[in-house]
Amino acid sequence: MKGHVYLVGAGCGGPELITVYGLELLRRCQVVVYDDLISHVLLEEVPFDAERIPVGKRAGSESPAQEHINGILVERGRSGKQVVRLKGGDPFVFGRGGEELMALREAGIPASVVPGISSALAIPMEAGIPVTHRAVSRSVHIVTAHSAEKALPEQLPQLAALDGTLVFLMGLHAVERLSKALIKGGKSPKTPVAVRSGGNSSHPAEVRGTLADITERVRVAGVRPPAVVVVGKVAGMDLRYPENPSLSRVTVGLTGTKELQRKLEVLLAEHGIRTRRLQRVHCGELSAALPWMELEAGRWLVFTSKKGVEFFFRRLTKEGIDLRRLFRCHFAVIGRATARELARRGIQADLCPTSFTGEALARALSERMIPGEQAVLLDSAKGSGVVKKILAKRNISCRRISLYDIEYETIPETGVLHYLLFGSAGAVHALADSGYLPDETVTMVCIGPVCAAACEERFRRKPLLPEEISAEAMVRTVLCEENENGTCT
């Protein structure tokens, strides 16, 4: 039985740049073979039990041989698996996708190609550079400056004679030789040049200049590969909306659930702030039995997270339970986000304290519940269980049922961070357990007091604490810290 291998372009930049079809394939694959320069957020879309095989190719470091990668694809395809070969940018734009496709075809393995957004287009776009523009450039030529022999492209004299845009990929190491060769071929030394390291690069940088001075500017800026080199009149353009320059230099590390990290990414991007995910979080359903007969009699159902609501209603559906059987129940939640998740299921929370902590919820419950009423705490196996502990001290019956468990995976981080945002105490402990040590210059922000206590315990650092438990409040805390006069904007 043969499987099928899909060569999927992941695009160049954030996870949103992958195609809808590519994302669909990723969500149902059995094996993913992925490059280094993809957005690793995409790996969170892969099924939990799928095999993940990194075959990263990054300039300046040892990479697997192409024949080795071809062999992996053929072997997994022959085993009958649905395989996604996730490639940065586009598979056929200097991605060696053609070689992989030929190897699969020769082995008789069914294979398909899903295009992606090439770095040749995406990286100039990040810098506000249109590779073509009316009355400025009517053509674009994409050239690789990388070869096994370290030789420059043979057609440089012909390219130098063109008026269009030249985009060199993998050309940082050859900037000086490229500049001299293009000038020798007839290009004016004043021709604009832009060099940008962007997308999923760990060390983002951007340098503008001319063929005459770009080499020295790149050297002074300390630009690291990978980088795209753009030559031509459009390299002097910048169509970006004006950003706050003090914020565009800021990079924030994110932890916690993928939903929280994604929300933080969107909110921070609105201010031009770059983000990097430091964790992947996998939530798995637990098989603890739910006492439906007891719940029918009426209980306070207590949720401390959106995930708890999600897994509870998943079980409801899976076990064929009619929601109307719970009409005697009351619902209590921590935080507006959990209340909104409950409301999506058609239920308004009966209790949501203004202070978003387990302690505040337990106090509010103890004041609201009448004698004889019982509570059921539905949470994560790694939850603190503080609600049950406090209620027990007040002689209130509370049964705890863990619906799901959380596993944290640390993503290697080599870039410079200015802030580190923690979405839960569990995220703090998991990052500390992995051996991660934040630089002393990194400012930590914790979503709530329990998370902050864990941060002080594990990292011996006092973090910043937002005015409320929410992604929006965490972002406001970062903005306040960055504002020169110390006030929020």
C-alpha positions, 0 to 999 in steps of 0.5 A: 500500500502506497501513501501520498506525499504532498510538497507544501509551500509554507510561505515566508513569514507568519503561519497565516501565509500558508494556503488553505489547502496546505493547512488542510493537508497539514491538519490530517497528515500522518507524517510531516517532514519540515524545514527550519525556516518555516513558521513553527506555529504551523506544527501545532496544526499537525495531529498530536500522534503524527510523526514529526521529522525536522530536516532543516536547512539553514545557512552556516550550519550542518544540514541533512543531504538532499539524498537523505531527505529524498530517502525519508520521503520515499520510505514514508510514502512506501509505508502507506502514510499521508506525508506532508513535506513542509518547505519554506517559501515555495517548493519550486523556487530554489526549494529543490522541490523538483528534485524531491518530486522526481525522486518520488516519481521514480520510486512510484510514490504518488506525489502532489505539489501545493504552491507557497509564497516565495521569500523572493516576494514576501521579504521585499514586501515586508520592507515595503518594496514592490518588486514591480511598480508602474513606471519604476520596474516592469520586470523582476528576475529571481536569482540564486547567489548560492552554489556549491562552487561559491561562483557568481551566477554566469548571467550577471552581465546580462542581468546588469543591463536590465532595467527591472528588479533583481532579487538575489536569494541566499546572497548575503555572503556574496554581496560585495562580489555581486555589487562589483560584478553588477557595476562592472556589467554597467549598473550605476554605482548609485543603483538602490539596494536593499538587504533584508533578513526577515520572515522567520529569521532569528535575527531580523535586520534591514539595510538600505544603500547603493551598489557602491556602499551596501557592502560596508553598510551590511558589515556595520549592521552585522546582518546574518543569513538568511537574507534577500538582496534587492537591486533596482529602483524599487529598492529605494521605495518603502510603501509601509505604513509608518510605524513607531520606530521604538516598537518595531525593534521590540521582540516578545517571546510568547508562552501558553496555549496556542489560542493565547499566543495567537491572540497576543501575536495579532495584538502586538503586530498591530503596534509593529512588535515582533513575536516569537513562540517559545512553547507548543502546547498539546492538550489531550482529553482524559477518560475520567467518567462524568457523573451525568446522573449526579449533574441532572440533580443540580450542581455548580459546574465550575470552569477555570479555562476555555479548554475546560468548557471545550472538553466538557462539551466535547464529552457531552456530544461524544456520549450523546448527552442532551444538554437539557438534562443539565437544566438544574445546573449553575455555571461558574467561570474564571474570566471573561474569555471563559465566559465567552466560550460558555456563551458560544454554547448558548449558556450564560455564566451564573457567576464570573467574579470581577477578579480573575483568580481561583481564590476570587472564584472560590470566595464568590462561590462560597457566598453564592451557594446555599447550604446543601449545594455541591460543586464540580470543578472541571479543569486540567490535570495540571490545574492548581485545584485551588477552588476545591481547596478553599471550598473544602476549608469552608465545608462546601462539597466540591468534586474535582474532575480533570477533563484534559491534560497539558504537555508543553514542548519548548521551541529552541530560541536563538534570537534576542528577546526584550519581553517574555510573556507567560500565559499560565503557571504551568507555562512557567514551570514547563519552560523552567523545567526545560532548562531555559534561562532568560537573559537578565535584560528580558522583562517578564510579564505574567497574566495573573498572580498565580503565574507571577508567583511561579515566575518568582519561584522558578526564575528568581525575578519579579515580573510585571503584572497586568491590571487584569487577566487577559491578553489585552492587558498583557499587551497594554503592560508592554506598551506602558513599559515601552512608552517614554513617559511611563504612561499607557498609550 
